């Protein structure tokens, strides 16, 4: 199963990615978590030691030059659009609590020199991880789908958009859905997060009619405090863990996992 998770900044994408990773791992699956959100801290949330010392792939200048033939930042340079990447997971994966992790870093967007060797390497690596790996892959993305293209979109079994009960979060969800449709990614579902009441749940379902909802995660200050204190999240909030397990079961029922 290949799962991509997106949504507005601060809605809880990284917490869901980490808890789903732990849930799949505890069920016996081989799990590869990919941190593709430059503003997130998936490594810390998963409990990886010295997470603040991890260098993202996009900042490994020597590796980028070796694989693409050009240094990052070189103007007008020629570089390989399809560099060799199949050996990189074994070389740069970290592992903790039976979960493997790769930290991608930032993809440059249009207008900022997006056609560059860094992007060529990252896109090739993401394509390999989604198309060429047999693990459960969970991709934690920023508020968009910049790491995905038409080829990789076909490999994503489910794009989960995390939404909280706010107009801005709903607007971001519609924008992500539009971008996904444009590249042919149609397996989209929502997860409501930080739900404090039935009225907030109804706000999301009425604001996003026609979308599949995999679950609604309740607000719990305990998991917020655990995250702030850099403590393990898995087990800090039984009610949240229970709902994440329900989301896990919903994914199993809608996507075939080998």
C-alpha positions, 0 to 999 in steps of 0.5 A: 500500500502506498499512502500520501498524506497532505493538508494545510500546515498545522492540521496534524499530517505528521502526527497521522503519518507517524501513528499510521506508520506505527500501526502498520508496523505493529501489524507486521508490515514492513513500513517506509515513512517518507518525510517530504514536508520541509516544515515537518518533523516526522523523524522526531514524531516517530521517536528517531534519536538525534532527529535534528541532525538528519540531513535531507536528501535535497541538501546532500550536494555531493550526492546530487552532483554524483547522481545528476552531474550538476551541483545544486545552484549551478545556472544553465548546467546540464544534468541527468533527468533520470538519475540512478536512485535504486540503491539510495534507500538502503544507503540513506534509510534510517530505522527505529521501532521497526520503521524505516525513514527517509527525509527528502527535504524541499522541492523547489516550486515554479518561479524559484528555479524548479527545473534543477538537479535537486528536483530531478533527484528527489522526483526520481527517488520518490518515483522509485519508492512508490513504484519499485518498493514492496513496503507500505509507504507513507508519504508525509507531504506539505500542503500540496502534492509537489513531490508527485507527478503523473507517473507516481500518481498512479502508484498512490493507493490513497491520498489522505487529506487531513482537515480540521474544522476551519474554512481555510483547511477546507479550502486547502482540501479543495485545492489539493483535490484539484491538483490531484485530479489534474495529474490523474490521482483520484483515490482521495479521502479525508480524515477529520482531525482536532474534532471537539464536538459533533457539530465540528464533525458535521461542519466538515462533512457538510463542507466537503460533500461527496468526499470519503471520510476515513475517520474523525480524530478527536482533539486531545490535549495529551497528545499535544503536550506529548508532542511539545515535550518530544515524548512518544505519541503512540500510547499518549492518547488512547482515544486517538490511537483507537481512531487511528486504528479504525482509519487503518482498518478502513484503509485495509478494507478499501485498498488491497495490501499484500 
